[in-house]
Amino acid sequence: MHHMDDQKYDIIVIGGGPSGMMAAGRAGEVGAKVLILEKNNRLGKKLSITGGRRCNITNAEFDNDIFIENFKDAKPFLELPLSKFSVRNTFDFFEGRGLPLMVEARKRAFPQSEKAEDVCKVLIDYIEESGNVNVKLNAEVVSLVMEDKKLVGVTTTSGTFHADKIILATGGLAAPDTGSTGEGLSMLSSIGHTVKDPDPSLVPLKSPTKWVHDLTGTTVDNVTLKFVQNDEVMHEVRGRILFTHFGISGPTVINAARIAKDLLKGGPISASIDLYPDRTFKMLDGMVRAILDRNQKKLLKGIMKELVQSKLGDTVIGLMEPGVGELKVSSVSKAQRHTLVRILKDLNFPITDTKGFAYSIVADGGVIPEEVDFESMTSKLFPNLYLIGDTININRPSGGFSLQLCWMSGWIAGTHAASRNM
Ligand SMILES: Cc1cc2nc3c(=O)[nH]c(=O)nc-3n(C[C@H](O)[C@H](O)[C@H](O)COP(=O)(O)OP(=O)(O)OC[C@H]3O[C@@H](n4cnc5c(N)ncnc54)[C@H](O)[C@@H]3O)c2cc1C
C-alpha cells in the first residue's frame, strides 16, 4: 500500500484529456492508486472546446458492426475493444452520472445541457469519487524512466514519479494551443515505437478565390463536391459545404481533406460544386427556363433567390458576364441561360492547401495500431505501458468518433491496469 503523497503509485496517467481522465477514474474505481500528471493548469482543456463547446460526445450508432464501418484501415483493430466499451456504454456512463444526452443529425450525440464543460465535470467527479486518484496539474512529463529495459516511471518538471504501470494519454497534434504538442509521441518513438508522422487530415481547405471568401457563413446542403485535377474528376463527395473567410469547411469538406492533400502533391486542384446534383444539365435548364418564363418582367438578379440562397445569387450573377444581372429576364439569351445553368452545376475555384494543424479537428499520426494490443490497450513492446486516445494512429471521420475512441480506450486501459493479476 502506498500513501497518496508517496512517489510510488500503481499507475501513472500522463495527460488529463478525455482518454486520460476516463482511464484514471476507472483505475481508481477498480481500486488502484493512481497519479494523473497534466501539464496544463486544468484537466480537459481541449475537451472543453470540442464540438463548438457543446461536445459531440459520441456517435449514437448502437450497432457495433455499423459503427465500425466509419473507420477504414483501423476496422479490424476496433472490433474487440468496442465489444468491451461501446457507444451504449458511453451513453450509460454519462447519463448514469447525471448528464443526459441528445442526438442530432448524423447521429451526433451531445449533452442536453450543450456544455462541453459539463462533460469535464462528470469526469473530474469520477476521478475524485474513489479517493484513489491524485491529480497533479502544471506537471509536464519530460521523459520516461527506464531500468533494465523496463519502464519504471516518469520525470516531470516537478520531480520523478514511479509506478508499476504507465498510461500514456498525451493526445495527438490537433489544436496545439490546448496542450497536445506531440512530446508524448516523441517519447514513444525514443523507446522504440513506430510513430507515424502526423499530417493534418481532418481540416478545412484553403482557396485564394475572393468570391469564396465573400460567401463566409453561407452553407449549401445536399450538393456534390468534386476535386478536379488536369480536367479529370479525381474524387466526389456529397453533403453540406460551408464557405469561410479562407475557403471551405464543414464535415463533408473536412472528411475529404485527406484526399485533397494527397492530390495537391501531384499538382494544382480545383473544387467543383454542383448545387443541383440530382438534375442533369438538361433537367436544370428546363427548370430555369420555367422560372424565367414566369418572371419575364423582372430583372435577372431579382429571380436568383428562386434558384439559390440570397448571398449565393449575387455570386452566381458575378460569375456571369458583367451587367447581366441588370438584364430583364425577357431579354436573357439562350446562351446566357446555359451559362447560368453551367455555373449552378459547376461552381469552381482553386484549392491551394489545407488549413494546417491549428485548424485541424484531428491530426492523424501516432503509434501504429499494429504495435498496440487492443484487448488491454497495452503496448506490444512494453507490457506495462498503455496507449490510449489520440496517441494511436486511427483515422476517423468527425461526428463524435474521436471521443468514443477516448472513452473506449481509456476505460479498457484503466480496467486492465488496475487489475492486480496482470
Ligand atoms: C477544436 C476541436 C474540436 C473537437 N471536437 C470534437 C467533437 O466534438 N467530438 C469528438 O469526438 N472529437 C472532437 N475533437 C477531437 C477530440 O478533442 C480529441 O480526439 C480528444 O481530445 C483526444 O483526447 P486525448 O485524451 O487523446 O488527448 P487530448 O485531449 O489532446 O489531451 C491530452 C492531454 O495531455 C496533456 N499532455 C500532453 N503532453 C503532456 C506531457 N508531456 N506531460 C503532461 N501532460 C501532457 C495535454 O496538456 C492534454 O491535456 C475535437 C478536436 C478539436 C481540436
The ligand as an SDF file (V2000), in Angstrom:
LIG
                    3D

 53 58  0  0  0  0  0  0  0  0999 V2000
  -11.4600   22.2310  -31.8740 C   0  0  0  0  0  0  0  0  0  0  0  0
  -11.6700   20.7540  -31.7110 C   0  0  0  0  0  0  0  0  0  0  0  0
  -12.9600   20.2640  -31.6240 C   0  0  0  0  0  0  0  0  0  0  0  0
  -13.1900   18.8860  -31.4870 C   0  0  0  0  0  0  0  0  0  0  0  0
  -14.4590   18.4390  -31.3830 N   0  0  0  0  0  0  0  0  0  0  0  0
  -14.6880   17.1220  -31.2260 C   0  0  0  0  0  0  0  0  0  0  0  0
  -16.0110   16.6310  -31.0330 C   0  0  0  0  0  0  0  0  0  0  0  0
  -16.9680   17.3910  -30.9380 O   0  0  0  0  0  0  0  0  0  0  0  0
  -16.1770   15.2730  -30.9180 N   0  0  0  0  0  0  0  0  0  0  0  0
  -15.1240   14.3960  -30.9780 C   0  0  0  0  0  0  0  0  0  0  0  0
  -15.3350   13.1850  -30.8630 O   0  0  0  0  0  0  0  0  0  0  0  0
  -13.8530   14.8440  -31.1040 N   0  0  0  0  0  0  0  0  0  0  0  0
  -13.6180   16.1710  -31.2200 C   0  0  0  0  0  0  0  0  0  0  0  0
  -12.3340   16.6100  -31.3350 N   0  0  0  0  0  0  0  0  0  0  0  0
  -11.2280   15.6430  -31.1940 C   0  0  0  0  0  0  0  0  0  0  0  0
  -11.0100   15.3330  -29.6900 C   0  0  0  0  0  0  0  0  0  0  0  0
  -10.9240   16.5420  -28.9920 O   0  0  0  0  0  0  0  0  0  0  0  0
   -9.7400   14.5250  -29.4760 C   0  0  0  0  0  0  0  0  0  0  0  0
   -9.8380   13.3270  -30.1850 O   0  0  0  0  0  0  0  0  0  0  0  0
   -9.5390   14.2250  -27.9850 C   0  0  0  0  0  0  0  0  0  0  0  0
   -9.4170   15.4080  -27.2310 O   0  0  0  0  0  0  0  0  0  0  0  0
   -8.3330   13.3520  -27.7520 C   0  0  0  0  0  0  0  0  0  0  0  0
   -8.2570   13.0960  -26.3880 O   0  0  0  0  0  0  0  0  0  0  0  0
   -6.9200   12.5980  -25.7100 P   0  0  0  0  0  0  0  0  0  0  0  0
   -7.2550   12.2920  -24.3190 O   0  0  0  0  0  0  0  0  0  0  0  0
   -6.3080   11.5230  -26.5270 O   0  0  0  0  0  0  0  0  0  0  0  0
   -5.9310   13.8240  -25.8260 O   0  0  0  0  0  0  0  0  0  0  0  0
   -6.0660   15.3890  -25.5330 P   0  0  0  0  0  0  0  0  0  0  0  0
   -7.4630   15.8220  -25.4150 O   0  0  0  0  0  0  0  0  0  0  0  0
   -5.2090   16.0340  -26.5650 O   0  0  0  0  0  0  0  0  0  0  0  0
   -5.4040   15.5350  -24.1170 O   0  0  0  0  0  0  0  0  0  0  0  0
   -4.0430   15.2700  -23.9070 C   0  0  0  0  0  0  0  0  0  0  0  0
   -3.6380   15.9330  -22.6250 C   0  0  0  0  0  0  0  0  0  0  0  0
   -2.3120   15.5570  -22.2940 O   0  0  0  0  0  0  0  0  0  0  0  0
   -1.6130   16.6920  -21.8390 C   0  0  0  0  0  0  0  0  0  0  0  0
   -0.1950   16.4890  -22.1180 N   0  0  0  0  0  0  0  0  0  0  0  0
    0.3970   16.3960  -23.3210 C   0  0  0  0  0  0  0  0  0  0  0  0
    1.7160   16.1870  -23.1860 N   0  0  0  0  0  0  0  0  0  0  0  0
    1.9490   16.1490  -21.8600 C   0  0  0  0  0  0  0  0  0  0  0  0
    3.1360   15.9680  -21.0860 C   0  0  0  0  0  0  0  0  0  0  0  0
    4.3130   15.7810  -21.6490 N   0  0  0  0  0  0  0  0  0  0  0  0
    3.0080   15.9810  -19.7190 N   0  0  0  0  0  0  0  0  0  0  0  0
    1.7980   16.1720  -19.1310 C   0  0  0  0  0  0  0  0  0  0  0  0
    0.6660   16.3500  -19.8190 N   0  0  0  0  0  0  0  0  0  0  0  0
    0.7390   16.3390  -21.1700 C   0  0  0  0  0  0  0  0  0  0  0  0
   -2.1880   17.8390  -22.6310 C   0  0  0  0  0  0  0  0  0  0  0  0
   -1.9810   19.0740  -21.9890 O   0  0  0  0  0  0  0  0  0  0  0  0
   -3.6600   17.4400  -22.7060 C   0  0  0  0  0  0  0  0  0  0  0  0
   -4.4120   17.9600  -21.6520 O   0  0  0  0  0  0  0  0  0  0  0  0
  -12.0970   17.9850  -31.4700 C   0  0  0  0  0  0  0  0  0  0  0  0
  -10.7870   18.4930  -31.5510 C   0  0  0  0  0  0  0  0  0  0  0  0
  -10.5720   19.8480  -31.6480 C   0  0  0  0  0  0  0  0  0  0  0  0
   -9.1630   20.3710  -31.7160 C   0  0  0  0  0  0  0  0  0  0  0  0
  1  2  1  0
  2  3  1  0
  2 52  2  0
  3  4  2  0
  4  5  1  0
  4 50  1  0
  5  6  2  0
  6  7  1  0
  6 13  1  0
  7  8  2  0
  7  9  1  0
  9 10  1  0
 10 11  2  0
 10 12  1  0
 12 13  2  0
 13 14  1  0
 14 15  1  0
 14 50  1  0
 15 16  1  0
 16 17  1  0
 16 18  1  0
 18 19  1  0
 18 20  1  0
 20 21  1  0
 20 22  1  0
 22 23  1  0
 23 24  1  0
 24 25  2  0
 24 26  1  0
 24 27  1  0
 27 28  1  0
 28 29  2  0
 28 30  1  0
 28 31  1  0
 31 32  1  0
 32 33  1  0
 33 34  1  0
 33 48  1  0
 34 35  1  0
 35 36  1  0
 35 46  1  0
 36 37  1  0
 36 45  1  0
 37 38  2  0
 38 39  1  0
 39 40  1  0
 39 45  2  0
 40 41  1  0
 40 42  2  0
 42 43  1  0
 43 44  2  0
 44 45  1  0
 46 47  1  0
 46 48  1  0
 48 49  1  0
 50 51  2  0
 51 52  1  0
 52 53  1  0
M  END
$$$$
